[in-house]
């Protein structure tokens, strides 16, 4: 069967006895006429999510019963078949985490010999020990070509800034932008190695700025709220919902794992692990990352969890597409007003949690995560991407009552990017210089960048992804697979006892 895109696996909910997943395909065949079958599972429903220009986006919702051993599930669309793995009952999933699947500019493509080399490494590891879950932490596509590919948008960009803010988002613009995002997903995810991974590993996806366009949410309010920017954002949001969370366009559907926030934040519990993917773009402005209302709903959910002693999750994987701990660019940002022609860099700096306008929100978030560890005896680990390097950060607290072990330590694992090349060596040197000091977040709470185990350096300037492998001792083995290294870089994270 000739598929425009897919199949793409998405985890809906994970229970002790069942995994519920969905499978998305885009074709010219109506949903009712698609031939779909699977072994060791049940197709619960099939639905049409969207139709555009002769193409149909179809979703198959399936349920797989977990067994005492891991199972391989084969599914068919027409005469073609694919397979995916479901973990055994009472075991934790084997996971991988990645980000930055693309290039921010054509010049970046010239820096690599094989753009999908790390995808090939991921698939090799998947064949050795199957991944049950692929967490994708932002920039699954790069939409920055929109300024050149859409002729009406290109004309608009060339206008003086004041004129741009006044212009209407025309019907012609809307059609061009709509076609651009639809084609973007179909082209980028149709690449054979990417397509194989998406068809054989269940995904959890959360967007970042390049899934919209570079720096979204960190622009001046007059730019961000102008009609053209809002028109582009609304179309990007539509296709994020369709392709990355497999949601119906017409029904304004929410993901089964969604939190009741304004954006797309989701939370999945699978075994001892809770995966919270934070939508840090839908509500972002120069003054906030999420609204207080959305934060309150997130903390309300987490506060309602059972403690580990009561059978609650042992480990929260907190997916923040932009790192919470990183080199501190705040001092550089304060100089931007003095440097002409640096607006693009300024937007990038304001994306960071250490940006002066976001520090109070970051502080509240860190306090709540540390409090969760104390109250629930649940380990918290932050997963992040965005910055095109592999690195390890740590948040440590000396506040409150003394605690045994490392129960007041939050590790941050940054994997970035699987396709986008790393920055030049000069930037690596600058990152290191800006990371030499321990950051005093508040009295008794500090953050710092650590040397990666066995590497004697804080930043790996090479493409990479993470393999997250729980063991029976409730440890999480985090393995960075880094381009150019024969063996992975390993960090072991223990559960709180």
C-alpha positions in Angstrom: 0.0 0.0 0.0 1.3 3.5 -0.9 1.3 5.5 2.3 2.0 9.2 2.3 3.2 8.8 5.9 3.3 6.2 8.7 2.6 4.1 10.4 3.5 6.0 13.6 3.0 4.5 17.1 1.8 6.6 20.0 1.4 5.5 23.6 -2.1 6.5 24.9 -2.1 4.9 28.4 -0.1 2.2 30.1 -1.7 0.0 32.8 -0.6 -3.0 34.7 -2.4 -5.4 32.5 -2.8 -3.5 29.2 -1.0 -1.0 26.9 -3.3 1.2 24.9 -1.7 2.6 21.7 -2.7 4.3 18.5 -1.3 4.0 15.0 -1.4 6.9 12.6 -1.2 6.6 8.8 -1.7 9.2 6.0 -2.9 7.8 2.7 -5.3 8.4 -0.2 -7.5 5.5 1.0 -10.5 6.2 3.2 -10.2 5.0 6.8 -13.0 2.5 6.3 -11.2 0.9 3.3 -7.8 0.5 4.9 -7.0 -3.1 5.7 -5.6 -3.3 9.2 -4.8 -6.4 11.3 -2.7 -7.2 14.3 -1.5 -10.2 16.2 -1.6 -10.4 20.0 -3.9 -7.4 20.4 -7.2 -5.9 19.6 -8.2 -3.0 17.4 -10.6 -1.1 19.6 -11.6 1.5 17.0 -10.6 3.3 13.8 -11.2 6.9 13.0 -10.6 9.7 10.5 -8.6 12.5 12.2 -8.3 14.8 9.2 -8.7 15.1 5.4 -6.9 17.5 3.2 -6.2 17.8 -0.5 -7.0 14.2 -1.2 -5.2 12.7 1.8 -6.7 11.0 4.8 -5.1 10.8 8.3 -6.4 7.7 9.9 -5.9 6.4 13.4 -6.3 2.9 14.7 -6.7 2.5 18.5 -5.4 -0.8 19.8 -5.1 -2.6 23.1 -2.4 -5.1 23.9 -2.6 -7.4 27.0 0.7 -7.6 28.9 2.0 -11.1 29.6 4.6 -12.6 32.0 7.3 -12.1 29.4 7.9 -9.3 26.9 5.9 -9.7 23.7 6.5 -8.7 20.1 3.3 -7.5 18.4 3.0 -7.7 14.6 0.6 -5.5 12.8 -0.4 -5.2 9.2 -1.6 -2.4 6.9 -2.5 -4.0 3.6 0.3 -6.5 2.9 3.0 -4.7 4.8 3.8 -5.4 8.4 5.7 -3.9 11.3 6.5 -5.0 14.9 6.8 -3.4 18.3 7.6 -4.6 21.8 5.5 -4.4 24.9 7.2 -4.9 28.3 6.3 -7.9 30.5 3.7 -7.4 33.3 5.2 -6.0 36.5 8.3 -4.7 34.7 9.5 -1.2 33.6 9.8 -0.2 30.0 13.1 0.1 28.1 13.1 3.7 26.9 15.0 6.1 24.7 15.0 9.9 24.8 16.0 12.2 21.9 15.5 15.7 20.5 16.3 18.0 17.6 15.5 15.8 14.6 16.4 18.2 11.8 18.4 21.3 10.8 17.8 24.9 11.7 19.3 26.1 8.4 20.6 24.6 5.2 24.1 25.4 6.1 23.9 23.0 9.0 23.3 20.0 6.7 26.7 20.5 5.2 28.3 19.8 8.6 27.4 16.1 8.7 28.3 13.1 6.4 25.1 11.1 7.2 22.2 13.1 8.6 20.5 10.1 10.0 23.6 8.3 11.4 22.4 8.4 15.0 19.0 7.1 14.0 20.8 4.1 12.6 22.6 3.6 15.9 19.3 3.9 17.7 17.7 1.2 15.5 20.7 -1.1 16.0 20.3 -0.8 19.8 16.5 -1.4 19.4 17.2 -4.7 17.6 19.6 -5.8 20.3 17.3 -4.9 23.2 13.9 -3.6 22.0 12.8 -0.2 23.2 9.2 -0.1 24.5 9.0 3.7 24.6 10.6 6.6 22.6 10.3 9.9 24.4 10.8 12.8 21.9 11.6 16.0 23.7 11.1 18.7 21.1 12.0 19.9 17.6 10.7 16.7 16.0 10.6 18.8 12.8 12.3 22.1 12.0 9.8 24.6 10.5 12.3 27.5 10.0 12.1 27.1 6.2 8.7 28.7 6.4 10.2 32.2 5.8 11.5 31.0 2.4 9.1 28.3 1.3 5.9 30.3 1.6 6.0 33.1 -0.9 3.4 35.3 0.8 5.2 34.9 4.2 8.5 35.7 2.5 7.1 39.0 1.2 5.7 39.7 4.6 9.0 39.1 6.4 10.7 41.6 4.0 8.4 44.5 5.2 9.5 46.9 7.9 8.8 45.6 11.4 6.0 48.1 12.1 4.3 47.2 8.9 4.5 43.4 9.6 2.7 43.9 12.9 -0.3 45.5 11.1 -0.8 43.1 8.3 -3.6 40.6 8.1 -3.2 36.9 7.9 -4.7 36.4 4.4 -6.4 33.3 3.0 -3.5 32.8 0.6 -1.1 32.9 3.5 -3.2 30.4 5.4 -3.3 28.0 2.5 0.5 28.2 1.9 1.3 27.8 5.6 -1.2 24.9 6.0 0.4 23.1 3.0 3.9 23.8 4.4 3.4 22.2 7.8 1.5 19.2 6.4 4.3 18.5 3.8 7.0 19.1 6.4 5.9 16.3 8.6 5.3 14.0 5.7 8.7 14.7 4.2 10.8 14.6 7.4 9.2 11.5 9.0 9.0 9.5 5.7 12.8 9.1 5.7 13.4 5.3 5.9 15.3 5.1 9.2 13.1 7.7 10.9 10.0 6.0 9.6 11.2 2.6 10.8 11.7 3.9 14.4 8.4 5.7 14.5 6.6 2.5 13.3 8.3 0.1 15.7 8.6 2.1 19.0 5.6 3.7 20.9 6.2 7.4 21.2 5.5 10.2 23.7 6.2 13.5 22.0 6.3 17.1 23.2 7.0 20.1 21.0 9.6 22.9 21.3 10.1 26.1 19.3 11.3 24.7 16.0 8.1 22.6 15.7 6.5 26.1 15.4 9.4 28.3 14.3 12.6 29.4 16.1 12.1 31.3 19.3 8.3 31.0 19.5 7.1 32.5 22.7 10.2 34.6 23.4 9.4 37.5 21.0 8.2 40.9 21.9 4.5 40.9 22.7 3.8 43.2 19.6 5.3 40.5 17.4 3.9 37.4 19.0 0.4 38.7 19.1 0.3 40.1 15.6 -2.1 38.4 13.2 0.4 36.7 11.0 2.4 35.2 13.9 -0.8 34.0 15.5 -2.0 32.5 12.2 1.2 30.6 11.8 1.1 29.4 15.4 -2.5 28.1 15.1 -1.6 26.0 12.0 1.6 24.7 13.7 -0.5 23.7 16.7 -3.1 22.0 14.6 -0.4 19.8 12.9 1.4 19.1 16.2 -1.9 17.8 17.6 -2.5 15.7 14.5 1.0 14.2 13.9 2.7 14.2 17.3 -0.3 13.4 19.6 -2.6 11.9 17.0 -5.6 14.0 17.8 -8.7 14.7 15.7 -8.7 18.1 14.2 -12.5 18.6 13.9 -13.4 17.4 17.4 -10.8 19.4 19.3 -9.8 16.2 21.0 -7.5 15.9 24.0 -4.9 13.1 24.4 -6.0 10.4 26.9 -2.9 11.1 29.0 -3.3 14.9 28.8 -3.3 17.1 31.9 -6.2 19.6 32.1 -3.9 22.5 31.3 -4.3 25.0 28.4 -1.6 23.3 26.4 -0.6 19.7 25.4 1.2 18.6 28.6 0.8 14.8 29.2 1.5 12.4 32.0 2.0 8.6 31.6 2.6 6.1 34.3 4.2 2.9 33.3 5.5 0.6 35.9 7.6 2.4 38.5 8.0 5.4 36.1 5.9 8.5 35.6 6.7 10.5 32.4 5.5 14.1 32.5 6.0 15.9 29.2 5.8 19.6 29.8 4.3 21.9 27.1 6.5 24.9 27.5 5.4 26.6 24.3 1.6 27.0 24.1 1.5 29.6 26.9 5.0 31.0 26.7 5.7 34.7 26.6 8.7 36.8 27.6 7.2 36.9 31.1 6.1 33.3 31.6 6.7 29.7 30.5 3.4 28.3 31.7 0.5 30.2 33.4 0.0 29.9 37.1 -3.3 28.1 36.4 -1.5 25.4 34.4 1.2 25.0 37.0 -1.5 24.7 39.7 -3.2 21.8 37.8 0.2 20.1 37.3 1.0 20.3 41.0 -2.5 19.3 42.0 -2.0 16.0 40.0 1.4 15.3 41.5 0.4 16.2 45.0 -2.4 13.6 44.6 0.0 10.8 43.8 0.5 7.9 46.3 3.9 7.8 48.0 6.3 5.0 47.1 5.4 3.2 50.3 1.7 3.3 49.3 2.5 1.9 45.8 3.1 5.1 43.9 5.7 5.7 41.2 9.4 5.5 42.2 10.7 7.8 39.6 9.3 10.9 37.8 10.9 11.6 34.4 10.1 15.3 34.0 10.5 16.3 30.3 11.4 19.9 30.0 12.4 20.5 26.3 14.6 23.4 27.4 17.2 22.5 30.1 16.4 23.7 33.6 20.1 23.6 34.5 22.6 24.9 31.9 25.3 27.4 31.3 24.0 30.7 32.6 23.5 33.1 29.7 21.7 35.7 31.9 24.6 38.1 32.0 24.9 37.9 28.2 21.2 38.6 27.8 21.5 41.8 29.8 23.9 43.1 27.2 21.8 42.4 24.2 20.2 45.8 24.2 23.6 47.3 23.6 24.4 45.1 20.6 22.9 46.1 17.3 21.4 43.3 15.1 21.3 40.7 17.8 17.5 40.2 18.1 17.7 36.6 17.0 20.3 35.7 19.7 18.3 37.6 22.2 15.2 35.5 21.5 17.3 32.3 22.0 18.6 33.6 25.3 15.1 34.4 26.5 14.2 30.8 25.8 16.3 29.6 28.7 15.0 29.0 32.2 17.9 31.2 33.6 16.6 34.2 31.7 15.9 36.9 34.3 12.2 37.0 33.5 11.8 33.2 34.1 13.9 32.7 37.2 11.1 33.1 39.7 9.0 30.6 37.8 12.0 28.2 37.7 12.5 28.6 41.4 8.9 27.7 42.2 9.2 24.7 39.9 12.4 23.5 41.5 10.9 23.9 45.0 7.9 21.8 44.0 10.0 19.1 42.5 12.2 18.9 45.6 9.1 18.8 47.7 7.7 16.0 45.7 10.8 13.9 46.3 10.5 14.6 50.1 6.8 14.0 50.4 6.4 10.9 48.1 10.0 9.4 48.3 9.9 9.6 44.5 13.1 10.2 42.5 12.9 13.1 40.0 15.0 13.2 36.9 14.7 16.0 34.3 15.1 15.0 30.6 15.9 17.9 28.2 17.1 18.7 24.7 17.3 21.9 22.6 20.9 22.8 23.1 22.7 20.5 20.6 25.1 19.0 23.2 25.0 16.1 25.6 25.5 17.1 29.2 24.6 16.4 32.9 23.2 18.9 35.3 22.4 18.5 39.0 20.2 20.4 41.5 21.0 19.9 45.2 19.2 20.9 48.3 20.5 21.3 51.9 17.2 22.6 53.2 14.9 20.9 55.6 15.6 17.9 57.7 18.8 15.9 56.9 18.1 13.0 54.5 19.9 9.8 53.8 21.5 9.0 50.5 20.9 11.5 47.7 17.2 12.0 48.2 17.6 15.8 47.7 19.3 15.6 44.4 17.7 16.1 41.0 19.7 15.0 38.0 19.2 16.5 34.6 20.0 14.4 31.5 20.3 16.4 28.3 20.3 14.6 25.0 20.5 16.9 21.9 20.4 16.4 19.0 19.9 13.2 17.1 20.2 15.0 13.7 21.1 18.6 14.3 24.9 19.0 14.5 26.6 20.4 17.6 27.8 24.0 17.9 31.4 24.9 17.0 34.3 24.3 19.5 34.4 28.0 20.4 30.8 27.7 21.7 31.8 24.6 23.6 34.6 26.6 25.3 32.1 29.4 26.1 29.6 26.9 27.6 32.3 25.5 29.8 33.4 28.9 31.0 29.9 29.8 31.8 29.5 26.6 33.8 32.5 26.8 36.1 30.6 28.3 39.0 28.0 26.6 41.2 24.7 28.5 40.7 23.1 29.6 44.0 19.4 29.2 43.2 18.3 30.1 46.7 19.8 29.7 50.1 20.5 26.0 50.5 19.7 25.1 46.9 22.3 25.0 44.2 22.7 23.9 40.6 25.7 23.0 38.6 26.9 21.3 35.4 28.8 18.1 36.1 31.6 16.4 34.2 30.1 13.5 32.2 31.2 10.2 33.7 34.5 9.0 32.3 34.7 12.0 29.9 36.3 14.7 32.1 34.3 17.3 30.3 30.9 18.9 30.9 29.7 19.1 27.3 29.9 16.5 24.5 29.9 18.5 21.2 28.5 15.6 19.1 25.2 14.3 18.0 23.6 11.9 20.6 20.6 10.2 22.1 19.8 8.6 25.5 19.0 5.0 26.3 17.1 4.7 29.6 17.3 1.2 31.0 15.7 0.4 34.4 17.0 -2.7 36.2 15.5 -4.9 38.9 17.3 -3.0 41.7 15.3 0.1 40.9 18.2 1.8 39.3 18.0 3.7 36.0 21.0 3.3 33.7 21.2 6.3 31.5 23.4 5.7 28.5 24.3 8.5 26.1 25.1 7.2 22.6 27.4 9.8 21.2 28.5 10.0 17.6 32.2 9.2 17.4 32.4 7.2 20.6 32.6 3.4 20.5 31.0 3.0 23.9 28.2 4.9 25.6 28.6 7.4 28.4 26.8 6.0 31.4 25.2 7.6 34.5 23.5 5.5 37.1 20.6 7.0 39.1 19.3 5.2 42.2 15.8 5.2 43.5 15.1 6.8 46.9 15.0 4.0 49.4 
